[in-house]
């Protein structure tokens, strides 16, 4: 895996082969970050990376200037690798947390500008994940949640759904926390 842009541009990161992950492809990651770059000034964006795996998305966010990125994964080896890589690259903005994503979200109160989630291939509770993020009000005003998923998932009916994009076998659904939604809740 490689970091595409920013202060660690072109840096190759070699993850151990024994980690239970399937990193987002470079083509899909580049397309994703073109969209993210058009919505956010990453130097002012705090992000949460759920099911972080190797930390692929987290490293890209830090490289592009995010002042705080929290990476959450349940696998001890993944969290250890993210911490070691962050330390090796002196990424003081990156915080790796070992936790089940749902437990983390249920207890967490901090809001983020951007939340990214790439659940495992056999993940079953996409709707529960999306709903929990909005029920817990974890996105700031104007914030975005990006969910990577297989082609069989569709979220057109969800009130926060914006759009779905696909790049090869990779699908991203985008959800937004709009200003009107926050105002109507008060």
C-alpha positions as CSV (number, residue, x, y, z in Angstrom):
1,X,0.0,0.0,0.0
2,X,1.2,3.5,-0.7
3,X,0.4,7.0,0.5
4,X,-0.8,9.0,-2.5
5,X,-0.4,12.7,-1.5
6,X,0.8,15.0,1.3
7,X,3.8,15.0,3.4
8,X,4.3,11.2,3.2
9,X,3.5,11.1,-0.5
10,X,4.7,8.0,-2.4
11,X,5.7,6.3,0.9
12,X,5.2,2.5,0.6
13,X,3.9,0.8,3.7
14,X,4.3,-3.0,3.9
15,X,1.7,-4.6,6.2
16,X,2.3,-8.1,7.7
17,X,0.7,-10.7,5.6
18,X,-1.0,-12.3,8.6
19,X,-3.4,-9.4,9.3
20,X,-7.1,-10.2,8.6
21,X,-7.6,-7.3,6.1
22,X,-8.4,-6.3,2.5
23,X,-7.0,-2.8,2.1
24,X,-8.9,-0.3,-0.1
25,X,-7.3,-0.4,-3.6
26,X,-5.1,2.6,-4.6
27,X,-7.5,3.4,-7.5
28,X,-10.6,3.5,-5.2
29,X,-8.6,5.4,-2.5
30,X,-7.5,8.0,-5.0
31,X,-11.1,8.5,-6.2
32,X,-12.4,8.6,-2.7
33,X,-9.9,11.3,-1.7
34,X,-10.8,13.4,-4.8
35,X,-14.3,13.6,-3.4
36,X,-13.1,14.2,0.2
37,X,-10.7,16.9,-0.9
38,X,-13.6,18.7,-2.7
39,X,-15.7,18.7,0.5
40,X,-13.2,19.4,3.2
41,X,-10.1,21.4,4.1
42,X,-8.3,18.4,5.5
43,X,-6.0,20.7,7.6
44,X,-9.2,21.5,9.6
45,X,-10.8,18.1,9.6
46,X,-10.9,15.6,12.5
47,X,-11.6,12.1,11.3
48,X,-12.6,8.7,12.6
49,X,-11.5,5.5,10.7
50,X,-13.6,2.5,11.8
51,X,-12.5,-1.1,11.0
52,X,-9.2,0.6,10.2
53,X,-7.3,-2.6,9.3
54,X,-3.8,-1.7,8.2
55,X,-4.5,2.0,8.7
56,X,-4.4,2.7,4.9
57,X,-7.1,5.5,5.1
58,X,-5.8,6.9,8.3
59,X,-2.2,7.4,7.0
60,X,-3.6,9.2,3.9
61,X,-5.7,11.5,6.1
62,X,-2.7,12.4,8.3
63,X,-0.4,12.8,5.3
64,X,-2.9,15.3,3.8
65,X,-2.9,17.4,7.0
66,X,-5.7,16.1,9.3
67,X,-4.9,17.4,12.8
68,X,-6.5,14.3,14.5
69,X,-7.4,10.9,13.2
70,X,-8.7,8.1,15.4
71,X,-8.3,4.6,14.0
72,X,-10.5,1.9,15.5
73,X,-10.0,-1.9,15.0
74,X,-10.8,-4.9,17.0
75,X,-7.8,-7.0,15.9
76,X,-4.8,-6.6,18.2
77,X,-2.3,-7.1,15.3
78,X,-3.9,-4.4,13.2
79,X,-3.9,-1.9,16.1
80,X,-0.3,-2.8,16.9
81,X,0.7,-2.3,13.2
82,X,-1.0,1.1,13.0
83,X,0.7,2.3,16.3
84,X,4.1,1.1,15.1
85,X,3.7,2.7,11.7
86,X,2.4,6.0,13.2
87,X,5.4,6.0,15.5
88,X,7.9,5.1,12.8
89,X,6.5,8.0,10.6
90,X,6.2,10.4,13.5
91,X,2.4,10.7,13.0
92,X,1.5,12.4,16.3
93,X,-2.0,13.1,14.9
94,X,-2.9,9.4,14.7
95,X,-4.5,7.6,17.6
96,X,-5.1,3.8,17.3
97,X,-7.8,2.3,19.5
98,X,-8.4,-1.5,20.0
99,X,-12.2,-1.8,20.2
100,X,-15.3,-3.3,18.6
101,X,-16.6,-0.5,16.3
102,X,-20.2,-0.7,17.7
103,X,-19.0,-0.6,21.4
104,X,-16.7,2.3,20.5
105,X,-19.5,4.3,18.9
106,X,-22.0,3.5,21.7
107,X,-19.6,5.0,24.3
108,X,-17.9,7.7,22.3
109,X,-19.1,11.3,22.5
110,X,-16.6,13.2,20.4
111,X,-17.9,14.6,17.0
112,X,-16.0,14.3,13.8
113,X,-16.0,16.1,10.5
114,X,-15.4,12.9,8.6
115,X,-16.1,9.2,9.5
116,X,-14.9,6.4,7.3
117,X,-15.8,2.7,7.8
118,X,-14.6,-0.3,5.9
119,X,-16.2,-3.3,7.6
120,X,-15.1,-6.9,7.0
121,X,-16.3,-8.6,3.9
122,X,-18.8,-10.8,5.8
123,X,-20.2,-7.9,7.8
124,X,-24.0,-8.1,8.2
125,X,-25.2,-4.9,10.1
126,X,-24.6,-2.0,7.7
127,X,-27.9,-0.4,8.6
128,X,-27.2,-0.7,12.3
129,X,-23.8,1.0,11.8
130,X,-25.2,3.9,9.7
131,X,-28.0,4.4,12.1
132,X,-25.8,4.3,15.2
133,X,-23.5,7.1,13.8
134,X,-26.5,9.4,13.3
135,X,-28.3,8.4,16.5
136,X,-25.2,9.1,18.5
137,X,-24.8,12.5,16.6
138,X,-21.1,11.7,15.9
139,X,-20.9,14.0,12.9
140,X,-20.4,17.7,13.2
141,X,-22.5,20.1,11.2
142,X,-21.6,19.6,7.5
143,X,-19.9,16.3,8.3
144,X,-19.7,13.3,6.1
145,X,-19.8,9.5,6.7
146,X,-18.3,7.3,4.1
147,X,-19.1,3.6,4.1
148,X,-17.2,1.1,2.0
149,X,-19.3,-1.9,1.1
150,X,-20.1,-4.6,-1.4
151,X,-22.3,-4.0,-4.5
152,X,-25.4,-5.6,-2.9
153,X,-25.8,-2.9,-0.3
154,X,-28.1,0.1,-1.1
155,X,-29.0,3.0,1.2
156,X,-31.1,5.2,-1.1
157,X,-33.9,5.2,1.4
158,X,-31.8,6.4,4.4
159,X,-32.6,10.0,5.3
160,X,-28.9,11.0,5.5
161,X,-27.9,9.2,2.2
162,X,-26.3,11.5,-0.4
163,X,-24.9,9.2,-3.1
164,X,-23.1,5.9,-4.0
165,X,-20.0,5.5,-6.1
166,X,-18.3,2.4,-7.3
167,X,-14.8,1.8,-8.5
168,X,-14.2,-1.7,-9.8
169,X,-15.4,-3.9,-7.0
170,X,-15.3,-1.2,-4.4
171,X,-18.5,0.7,-3.5
172,X,-18.7,3.8,-1.3
173,X,-21.9,5.3,0.1
174,X,-21.8,8.9,1.3
175,X,-24.0,10.2,4.1
176,X,-24.3,13.7,5.4
177,X,-25.1,15.6,8.6
178,X,-26.8,18.7,7.2
179,X,-27.3,22.0,9.0
180,X,-31.1,21.7,8.8
181,X,-31.1,18.3,10.4
182,X,-29.2,19.6,13.4
183,X,-31.4,22.7,13.7
184,X,-34.6,20.6,13.6
185,X,-33.4,18.4,16.4
186,X,-33.0,21.3,18.9
